Amino acid sequence: FDSTNRTNSNMQMATFEGCKCKKSKCLKMYCQCFAAQKMCSDLCKCKECHNSSEHSEERKQVIDVLIFRKPHIFERKVWPMENVLPKHA
C-alpha cells in the first residue's frame, strides 16, 4: 500500500462531510455522494436515503437511466493540476 495514496485518502476523508439531501433520496446528481458514485455513509445527514446497499436495485436503475440520457455524466469535471499542460506564449 502506497503511503501517498493513504495520505490522499486521509485528506479526502478529512474534507468530506457527507451529504445533507432532504427530498432527493440521494439519487440526484446534486448529491455529492451519488455524483461521486459512492453510497452514502454514516458521515451523511441525509433524509430518506436510497443511495445505499438496501436500495441497490433502485440506485442501479437511476444510474442506468442517467447514463442512457447522458453517457458521460459521471466523468470528472475538474482535473487535478498535475494533469494540466502549461500554456506557452
Residue pairs with C-beta under 8 A, 6 or more apart in sequence:
16 32
16 43
17 43
18 33
18 40
18 41
18 42
18 43
18 44
18 45
18 46
19 26
19 31
19 32
19 33
19 34
19 40
19 44
19 45
19 46
20 44
20 45
20 46
21 28
21 30
21 31
21 44
21 46
21 47
21 49
22 46
22 47
23 47
23 48
24 30
24 31
25 48
25 49
25 50
25 51
26 33
26 34
26 40
26 44
26 46
26 49
26 50
26 51
27 34
27 50
27 51
27 58
27 59
27 62
28 34
29 35
29 66
29 73
31 40
31 46
31 51
33 39
33 40
33 41
33 44
33 51
34 40
34 51
35 74
37 74
39 51
39 52
39 53
39 59
40 46
40 49
40 51
40 52
49 55
50 58
50 59
51 59
52 59
63 74
66 73
66 74
67 73
67 74
